Amino acid sequence: MRLSAIISITLFVLTAIPAAATEAGWALLRNGGQVVLLVHANAPGTGEPANFEIGNCRTQRNLSERGRQQARKIGALIAARSEPVEQIYSSRYCRALDTVQLAFGTGEIIELAALDPLGTDPEADEAAHDEVLKLIREYSGSGNLLLVTHRENVTAWTGIKPREAEAIIVVPDGDTLRSTGRIVFN
């Protein structure tokens, strides 16, 4: 087999798998009653500046233009392809809040410190995990519950390494969260 054919087949497989996963995720969201961990849209860089303040967006990493476009796309696709979002919880970080506001407008967004990036304090991280798990277990709405958070949180809670602006649909599984679907928006 020629190298170009092997490369073509490999690229097809790598793009087909996320597409199939995304369609399965949309099928779940159309049914409603799902819990979605959404990683905020593109915000270049890592960590926070030295002068970081939780309520001051000028001291934080913020969405890029690409991130703002991703957020608008997320909102448009969710509005067109799923049951309504019934409740939205967000990290208090500006990049997460801006993702929600650009995607869904300025409706009721509940800021939740447990969705902020996990830190270096294992006890605080465990308490955040427990709070999020409790919130998910208690959710019984007919629309979808959206929790906007950060990559490291999704990885810690599910074992999945998501992309920016990726939605992971989850259910409680003992003391962890298990993915039942994924949606890649970019």
N, C-alpha and C positions, 0 to 999 in steps of 0.2 A: 504494500500500500504506500502511496506517495505521502511525503511529509505534509503537503498542502491539504490532502484529504483527511489526514489524522487531525490536523489543526482545525479544520472546518467541523469535523464531527465533535471534537472536544468543545469548541465554542458553542455549538448547538446544544449539547448536553448541559453545559454550564448555564446557559440562558433559559433553557426549557424548565429546569428544576425550579428556579425561583418563580417563574411564571405560573407553573402548576400550583406551587405553594400559595402564591398570591390569590389565585382563583378560588382555592379552597378556603382561604381566609375571608374573601368577600362573601362566599356562601354562608359562612358562620355569622357574619355581621348582618346579612339580610334577614336572618332569623331573629335578631335582637337578643337581649338578655346576656350579652357577652361582656367580658372584662378585657380591656385593651391597654397594654403598656405601650405607650408611644414615646420613642426617643425623639427629643427635640430636633429641629431642623439644623442645617449646617451652621456652625459657629466656629470659625477657624481658631486653631491654637489648642493648647492644653493648659489645665490648671487655671488659676485665677491670678490677676495682678496683685502685687504686694499691698496696694491700697484698697483691696476689695471691701465693699459694703453691700450687704444683702439687698437693701432698698435703693441703691444708687446704680442705675444701669451704666453710667459713665465709668464705673470702676470694675466692670465685668466684661467677659467675652460675650459678644452679642452676635445675633444672626448676620450673616453675610447677605448680599443681594440674592445669591443662590438659595440661601436658607429661607429668605422671605418668599421667594418663588415656590420653594418646596412646601412651605406652610400653606400658602394659598391653594396649591394643588391638592394637598391633603384634604382641606376643607371641602373643595369642590367635588372630589371623588367620593368622600364619605357621604356628602349630601345626595349624590346621584346614585350610589350603589349600595347603601345600607339603611337599616332602620336608623331612626334618629339617635343622636347621642343624648342620653337622658341626664347624665351628670358628668361634670368635668372637674377633676382634681389636677393640680399642677404643682411642680416644684416652684419654690419662690424665686428661683433664678430668672433673670430677665429673658434669657434665650428660650426657656421653657414657656414662660408667660406670653412672650411675643409669638411663639409658634401657635399657641392656642388662640390668641386674639386675631392673628392673621387668618387662621383656618376657620374659626367659628364666630368671630365678632366679639363684642364686648358683653355677652351674656354672663350669667353667673358662673364664675370660675372660683373654685375653692382652693386657696393656697394651702399646701400641706408640707410642712417641714420634713416629714418622713420621705418625701419624694426628692428632696435635695440630694446632691451627690454624696455618696457614702464617703466617710472620712477615714481617719486612722484610729478611731476609738471603737474597738470591737463591741463594747457594751452598747454604745449609741447606735451603731450599725444594726445590731440585733434588735434593739427597741424599734428602730425604723422599720425593719423587716416585719416584725410582729404587728405593728400598727397597720401596715399595708395589707398584710395577710388577713387581719381582722376585718378591714374595710371590704376586701374582696369577698370574704366568706359571708358577710352580712348583706351583700348586694343582692336584691331580688327584683330589680326593675325589669320592665319589658323592653326598654330601649337599651342602648349600649352604655357602659361605664368606661370613661376614658381617663387614664392616669398618665400624665405627661411627665417624663422623668429623664434620666441620663443613662448613657450606655452602660457605665459600670454598675449601676443598680440592676438593670435588666440582666446583665451577666451574672451578678451575685445571686439574684433571686431565681433565675431559670437555668443557668448554665449555658445560655445562648449568647453568642457575641453578635449583637444586632448592628445593622448599618445605621447611619444617621437617618432620621426621619422614617424609621421602620416601625411597624406596628406588630407587636407580638400578642396574640390572643391567648389568655391564660385561664386556668382553673386551679384551685387549691389542690394540692396532692400531699397530704400529711403536713409537714412543716415547710414545704417548698411550693413552688408554682410550676405547673407543667404546661407547656405550650400545646395548644390545640390547632393553631394556625398562625400564619404570618402574612403580612402585606408589605411589599416593597414599593415605595412611592416614587423612587427616582431611578 
